[in-house]
Amino acid sequence: MKIALIGNPNSGKTTLFNAITGKIEYVGNWPGVTVAKKEGRIKTSLNPGKEDLIAVDLPGAYSMSPYTCEECITSNFVLDAAPDVIINIVDSTNLSRSLFFTSQLLELGIPVVVALNKIDMTEEKGNVIKTDLLSARLRCPVVEITATKTRTNGLKQLVATTVKHGKGGVQKAPIRLGLQEIQSKRDFKKADRKRFEFVENIVAEVERKKISPKQQTRQDKLDRIVAHKWLGVLIFAVVIWFIFWISQATLGPLLADIFVGWLEIFQGWVAGLLTNVHPVISALLVDGILGGVIAVVGFLPLIMIMFFLMALFEDSGYMARAAIVMDRFFKKVGLSGRSVIPMVMGTACAIPAVMATRTIKNQRQRRTTAMLAPFMPCGAKLPIIALFAGVFFSDNAWVGTSMYLLGIAVILFSALIIRKITGDESVSYFIMELPEYKIPSAKRALFSTLSRARAFVVKAGTVILVCNAIVHILQTFNWNFQVVAETAADTSILASLARPFALIFIPLGFGIWQFAAAAITGLVAKENVVGTLAVTFGISNFINLENFELVGGAAGVSAAFSIGSVAALSFLVFNLFSPPCFAAIAAIRAEVDSAKWTWGAVAFQLSMGYSLSFFIYQIGTLITEKRLGTGFVPGLIAVLVIISIIAVLMYRGSKEKSLVKATQKVGS
């Protein structure tokens, strides 16, 4: 039996899906998180009859008349795949809005079971919903559930009722307005008015609210502060700083120290097993593969703490307010607050962030957001931030915070440029239903963190492992396939391949072949940057086991790197704003559906990363050392060429826009 989970955005569909299947799909306390259907078998503990029950989690929708791409997925699945039964997740805290969609589903003839979710929040407010009367008026079963709870959540009753009702034949509709037969816009409006009247009559009959809608609730009062147009921006900056202060400057390094101690014990144990193995093979396995992976995985505690704190803020309902606050700025550069959601998701991984852009209806805005979402520092970039912040900057909490704020600034500036290049001045208005404030669930935040951490570890054990092995082999041998001495690393294959690229990076302050190799391997996966630096500089790990801090407190790593703090900041910025990993680029290609836009995105990202790093290094050197940095003239020429190309493209876009306006004026 195929069971479709359908409901409005942010009604709790994915939370219910995770609860009844045991899967851990990403959940966010704002609309638009689910952008593709997911399937899973219902747990045996909820299925005593041992029937073959498949649950399908579908993107949120407000109507069977799709407006966005994800609503099309839901509508097409229901109409074409014809599930055996529908579980319609209804937000009990917003009954009137939810039942409009319910009334449409009941017309399809497919058995429907209404899951009245968030019933605990409704009861906390002192509101009452007459479930039996609601069931009678809708002519379908209604089950009260709380998908976020592990006990007394109503899920067993929901599954049992769904199976029973799914075998009961055709669903009878309480109101039939010819949903699939209506063709004209006028008839749609007329039918919608009748549907709203039907829903309002039912709600008035079955719901009793303790607080009048006219009364100002605590949520309204809090929103006046958190979502304030200026104070909200300051609060957002403080939230980001707090997350990085905890994860990168205080608790994170402490836990990382303990974790790396365990990893080093394991590394020593493996080295002991390989005592009688050829030194080259032993070095490859212990120092190259294992050492490189440990250098990356050693930052896992810092990453997990950041993910955990982000999940708590998401679950509390704050991130939806952050989207509202940022909408004003995004609208001025041709985007909307809907673009904020992919940006926030990009703090975990650029791939789901790019996929989330399909919720944006305007094509130019969708493509622009897909191009720019990777500018937000993702989990793969956190080890780079943590490493360079810890090594070169003692008070490192500001580094991570500034990188996120810089990411937002770069996105806004880049969006304005792309808007001028395309000549599209259209404006989209952003409407989002704000979720209720609530005490975040540590359990849900932990599950979300473990899911993201698992993806990080899997990549470390596959892509990063292979890449580190290749890097170590290329560094071990020269072109005559002879083992190079430790003092002659410059003669290795890797050094000869990376040295030409190092010349390009001289104006950026890190024209050293090891950094060039790290930047190149970072295109495969950003985690490779730290692993490659560990292998090429021969540093087993970047955590100081004695001082409970990143090794930056000592001079070891900074001396090995042979660059100053300004060049280190330049390298950090280049890797954060240069093109993302290959997988993210593939995701961009799939979402923008254009090879031209994809290659344009890669070229733009590379140009932005190079230009930002150039200005940071040259201006920083001028301020700190009263001189221009090395390679200023060739770097300036390269940046001026980039600016000139962008200026020409912007001029063409403006000219095409003027031509279109003139044509429209003549036509009218």
N, C-alpha and C positions, 0 to 999 in steps of 0.2 A: 504494500500500500504506500503510495507516494503522498506525503503530507506537505503542503505548501504553507510556509510561515509568511503571512502577509500583514502589513499594517503601515501606519504613517511613519515617517522618519522619527527616530528617537523614541519609539514606543516600547522598545525592549526586545525586538525580534532576535537580534544576535545573542543577547544575554539568554533568552529562552532557548535558542538553538544550542548554545554551549551547555546549558543546564541539562537538556534532554539527550544530547548526543555524547557529552563528555569531551568534546573538542574545545580548543582554546583559540577561537577566532577573535580578531581585534575588535574591541568594543570602545566606543567613545560616547561621552554624554553630550552629543550634539548631533543634528541631522546630517546625513550624507556620508556616513562612515562606510556602510556597505554599498559597494558599487558593482558587484557581480554576484551571481547566485552561487551558493555553496551547498553541498549535500553531505549528509552523515546519517548513520544508522542510529536509531533511538536505543538508549542503554537498556540492557536486559532487566535491570532493577525496576525500570518503569514499564516494562513490557512482559508481564508474567505469562501471557499467552504465547510467547516466543514467535510472534508473527513477524513477517518481513516488513518492517516499518522504516521508510526512508524519509527523513525530514529535509526540506529544501528551504534554505534561508535566502530570501529575495530582498533586493533593495527597497527602501521605503518609498511609498507613493501616497499621494493625497487623493488620487482619482484614477479610474480606469481609462480616462482620456489623457494619455501621457503628455507631459510638458517637457521633461528632461530625458536624457539618454537612459538613466537608471530606471526611470518610471516605465520606459519602453520595454526594458528587460522584464519587469514584473508583469506588465500588461500582456506582452507576447507569450510569456510562459503560461499564464493562466488560460489564455484563449487557445493557444496552440498545443501545449503539452497536456492540458486537461488533467490536473492532479485529481486523485481520488477524493481528497477532502482538503478543505482549507481551514487552517487555524488563523483566525483574524485577531491579531494582537491589538487590543484597544487600551489606550492610556486612560485609566479610570480617573486621573486628575484633570483630564480634558475631554470629557465624554462627548460634548456636542460636536467638536471638530472631528473626532475619530469615527463617529457613527455615520457621517456622510459617505465615507468610503465603504463602510460595512453594508449600507443599503444598496450600493452598486454591486458588491460581491454576491449578495443574496439573490440578485436577479439572474445570475449566470446559470443557475440550476445545479451547480456543484455544491455538495454538502458543506456547510460552514459551521464551525464551532468558534464562538467568541471567547477569547481568553482575556478576561478583565484584569490587566496587569497593573502593578504599582498600587495594589489595594491597601498595602500597609501605609503608604503616604496619604491616601484618601482618608483612612481611619484616623491618622494622626491629626489631620485638619479638622476632625469632627464631622466630616461629611458622610452621608449615607446614600448607598445605591441599592435599590430594591432589585436584586439580581433575578429573582423568580419572575417578577413583573416584566423586567427587561427581556427575559427569555421568551415570555409569552408574546410580547409586542413584536419581537424580531422573528418569531417562529423558528428559532434555532437554540441549541444549548448555549448557556453562558456559564463559564467557570471562573471563579475568582482565583487569581494566582499572584505570587510575588516571586518573579523569576530570579531575583538576586539572593533569595534566602535558600539555605540548604535543607532546612526542616520546615514543616508546616507551610509548604509553598504551593500546594495544590496541584503539583505537576502530575502525580499519579492519577488523580481524578481527571485531569485534562487529557492525558493520553488514553485512558480507558474510555472516556466520553467520545473522544475523536474516533477511535476505532469502531465503536458501536454506531455512532452517527454516520460514519463513512460507509457503512454497509446498509444504510437505511434507504438508499435510493435518491431520487431527485429532490433538491432543496426547494421548498415553497417560499416565495418572496412575499414579504409584508406589503410591499409597494412595487408596482411594475410600471416603469416609465419608458420602456422601449430603449434601453441603454444602447444596444447594438444596432438599432434601426434608425436612430436619429441621425440626420445628415446636415441640416442647416444650423448655422450659428444661433439663429433666433430660437429654434426649437431646443437647442442645448440650454440656452439661458432660461427658457420657460421651464424645462424639466428640472434644472438645478434649483430654481426657486421653490418648486413643489417639493423637491427632496429636502431642502433646508427646512421648510415648514414641517415636514414629516418628522425630521430629526428633532427639531425644537419641541414639538409636542410630546415626543417620547421622553426627552430629557426632563422636561417640566414635570412629567408624571412620575419618573423613577428616581430622580436625584433630589436630595435635600442638602443644601450647603449651609454650613454654620456661619461662614463669612460672606457678606454681600459683595458682589463684584465691584461695587462702588467704593468699598472700604479699601484703604491702602494697607497692603500686607507688609510683613517684614521683608519679603523679597523685593517689593517695590522700593522700599526705603534703601535697601542695600544696593539695588541697581542704580539708584541715583548717585551713588559714590563710585562703585566699581565700573560702571559703564559711562561715567562722566567723560565728556569729550577731551578734557585736558588731564584731569586727575586720573582717569582710566589709563592713560598712556604711562604716567609715572608709576602707577600700581603694577602695570605689566612689566616695566623695566625692573622694578624691585623683585617681582616674582622670579624673573629669569635670573637675576643676581643671586637670590636666595638659593635657587636650585643648584647653581654652580658653586656657590660657597660651601654648601653641604657636600656635594658630590666630588668636587675637585680640590678643595682646600682644607677640609676638615675630616669628615668621616670616611670619605672615599679613599684617600691615601693610606689611612690606618688599616682598613680592611684589605686593601691591595697588598700591603706589606705582608700580612699573614698569608694571603692567598699565594703570593709569589714564593714565600718560604716553602709551602707545600710543593709547588711546581719545581723548585730547585732540588728538593729532596728526590722527586721523581726523576729529574734529569740526571742527578748523580747516580741513581740506581741503574738507569739505562746505560750510562757511561761505564759503570762497573761490569755490566753484562758484556760490553763490547771491548773489554781489555785486550783480548787476543785477536781482535779483528784488525785488518789493515788500517793504518792511521787515516788515510784519505777517506775511506768508507765511514770510519768512526766519526771523523770530523763532520762529514756530510750529514750523518744521522743525528748526532748530538748537538753540534754547534749550528749547522745550517738549517736542517728541517725543524728539529725540536726547539733549538734556541730561538729561531725566528718566530715560531708559533707561540712560544712562551712569552716572548717580548710583546706580542699583540694581546694574547689572552690575559696577561698580567694586569691589563687595564680593565678587565671585565667587571670587577667590583665597582669601579668608578662609574662605568656605563650603566650598570644595573641600578645603582642608587639614583642616577639621573632619570632613568626610565620610570623607576618607582615613584619618584616625586612628581614627574610629569603626569603619570597615570592618576595620582591622587587629585591633582588640580583638574584634570579632565573630568573625573568622576564627580567632583564637587559641583560641577556646572560652571566653573569659572571660565574655561576656554571658550565657551560660546560667547561670553561677554567680551572676551578679548577680540573675537572676530568682529563683533559690533563696533568696538572702539576703533579697530583698524580699518573698518569699511570706509570711513571718511577720507583717509589718506589714499587707500587703494582706488577709490572712485576718481580721484583727481588725476591719476595716471592711466586711466582707462581700464581698470580692473574693478572688482567689487569685493565685498566682504566674503563672498562665496570662495574667493581665491585664498582666503586665510586658512581654510580648513586643510587643503593640500599642504600649505606651508607648515602648519603645526604638525601634520602627519610626517612631514619631511624631517622633523627632528629625530625620528626613529629610523626611517629608511626612505630613500628617494623613490624607490620603485612603487610602493603603495601610494606615495604622495602623488606621483605622476598619474597613476591609475585613477586617483580620486578626482582628477580634473574633469572626468567625463560627466560630473554633475553640473558642469557649467554649460549653459545652453549656447551662448554666443561663441562662435567658432574662433574668432580672433582672440578673445579672452581665454578660451580653453587652451589654445595652442601656446599663448604667451605664458600662462601659468605653468604648463607642462615644461616649457623651456627654463623657467626661472625657479621652480620649486627646488631643484638640486642645490641652489645657492644657500639654502638653510643647512647649517651643519648637522649632518646625520650621525647615527651611532657609529658608523665606520670611521668618521672623521674625529670622533672624540679622543681616541688614543693619540692622535697628532696634537690636538689641543692640549691634552693633559701632559704629554711629554715636553713640548716646547714651553708651556706655561711653567711647569715644574722646574725645568732646567735653567731657563733664562730669566724668569720673573718670580721673585720671592713671594710677592702678594698676588698669587695667580688667579684669584677668584674673578678679578676684573677682566682677565683675558678672555675666558669663556663667555662671559656676559657681553663683552664688547664685540666678540665675533658674531653672536646672535643678532645683536642690534645692528651691526654692520651689514649682516646678511639681509635684514629687513630693508635697510637704506639702499643697498645695492639692487634689491628686487624692485623697489619703487622707482629708482632712477632708470633701471633697465626697461621697466614696463613703459615708462614715458618715451624712451628712445624707440622701442618697438612699435608703439602707437603711432609715432611720427613716421616711421619707415613704412608701415602698412597703409597709412592715410585713413585709418578707421577711427573716427571720433565718436563712435556710438557709446552710449552710457547705459549700463545695466543697474537696476535697482535691486538692492539686497534685502530680502525679507527672511528672517529666521525666527522660528519659535524658540524662545529661551527656555531651557529646561529648568526644573525646580532646583534651588540650592539644596544640597543635602550633605550629610557627613559622609565623606568618601569611604569606600570599603577597602580596607587593607588587603583583604583576601583577593578581591578582583584586581587590585593594583599589583599584587604579587603574581597572580596568574599572567597578567599582561606583561610584566617584567620578565618572567621566566620564558614566555613565548618569544619575546624579542631577543633575550639572551641566548636561547637555543639556536635561533637563526644566526647569531654572531658566532657561536662556537662551531656550528656546522660549516660555516664559511671558512673559519680558521683551520678546520680539519680537512678541508678539501682544496679550495682555490688558493688560499694563502700558503698551505703546506706545499703544494706543487710549485707555486711561484718562488717560495724561499729555497726549495731544492734546486730549481733552475738557476737562481741567482748565485747560490753557493757554488754550484758546479762551474758556472761561467767565471766566478772569481777565483776558483781553485786552479784552473788551467789557463795556459797561454795558447796562442794559435798553433803552436807545435805540439799541443796536448801534453805538455810537461807541467808538473806541479810547480806553481810559483811560490817563492819564499814569502814569508810574512812581511818582510821588509821591501818586497818588490811587487806589492799588490797592484801598482800602476801598470804592470806589464800583462795583467790578466785580460782575458777576452772581454769580460764585463767592462773593465776600465776603458778599453779601446772602443767599445760600442757606445759607451755613455759619454765619452769625452767630447765628441762633436756637439752633443746636446748641451753639455756644460757651458760651451761658449755662448749659447743663446741666453743662459741664465746669469752671465757675468754682470749685466746691468741691473740685475735683481739682487745681487749680493751673495748668491750661492752658486757661483760658477765652479763647483767641485764635482767630479764625476760621480761620487757616491750619492750626492743629492740629486743629480740628474737621473741616475738609475732609479732612485726612490720615487721621483716624480713620474717617471715612465711606468713603472710597475703599479703605481697608484691608479693608472687608467684601467687596469684589470680589476682591481678592488682597492679602495682607499686604505683598507687595513694593511695592505702590502707596504705602505710607506714606512711605517714603524718597523715592520719585519725586515725590510730591505736595509734600513739604516743599521739595525742590530747586526745583520749578517756582514755588511760591508765594512762597518767600523769595528767588528769583533767584540761587541758588547753583549754579554749573555742576557742581561735584563736591565731595565731602567728603574728598578725600585731599590732604594737603599734599605737593607734589612736591619740596620742598626739604629738609624735615626727616624724610622717610621715616616719617611717622606720620599718623594721622587728624588732621583739622584742629583737633581739640579742644585741641591744644597751644597754638594761637593763640586769640585772643579773637573771631575773625571769626564763626564759626558761632554760638557761644553768645550773642554780642551781637545777632546777627540774630534769634535765637529769642526773646530777651527773657524768658527764664525762668531760674530758678535750678536748682541740682542736685537739690533735693528734688522740684520740679515735674517735672523731666526724668525722674527715677526713677518718679514717679507715672504719667507718660505712657507710659513703657516698660512698666510693669506692666499698665496698662489694655489696651494693644494685644496683650500676650502672653496675657492671660486673658479677653479679650472674645471674642465668637463668631468662629470661623475664617472662611475664605473661603467663597464661595457653593458652590464645588465640594465642599468638605469637608462642608458642611451637607447637600448632596444625597446624599453618601455615607452620612451618618448616617441620613437618611430611608430609604435603601435597606436598611441593615443592621438598624435597630430595627423597621422595618416598622410604624410607627405615627406618624400625624401628631401625636398628642397628645404622645408622647415627643419628637418632633423639635422642636416649638415649645417644649416644656418645657426641652429642652436649650439652645436659643437664649436663652430667658429666664434660665435659671440661669447660663449663661456670662456674659451681659451683667451680671447682678446681681453675680456674683462679681468680675468685672473692675472694676466701678464701686466696689464696697465696699472692695476691697483698695486701689485707688488713693486713695480718700477717706482711709482710715486712714493710709496712707503719707505723704500730703501734710500732713494735719493734725498728726499726731504728729511728723513730721519737722520741720515748721515750728515746733512748740512747743519741740522740743529745740534747734534751731539758732538760732532768733530769739526764743525766750521769749514767743511769742504764738501765738494760733490763726490758721490760714490764712484767706484770704478765702472768704466763702460758707460758713462753718462751720455756721450754723444751718440753712439750707435743705438743705445736704448731709446733715447729721445726720438731718433729718426723712426724707429719701429713703432713707437706709440703714436707719433704724428701721422704715420701711414694709416694706422688703425682708425684714428679719429677722422681722418680725411675720408676713408671709405664709408664710415658710418654717416658722416655729414652728407656725402653724395646720395646715399640711400634715403636719408631723411628728406633731402631736397626733392628727389624723385617721388617719394610718397606724398609730399605736400603738393607737388605739381599734378599728380594723378587725382588727388582729392579735389583740387580746384577745377580740373577738367570735368570730373563727374558732376560737381555742383553746377557748372555752366551748362552741361548737357541737360540736367534736370530742369534748370530754369527755362531753357529754350523749349523743352518738351511741355512744360506747363503753360 
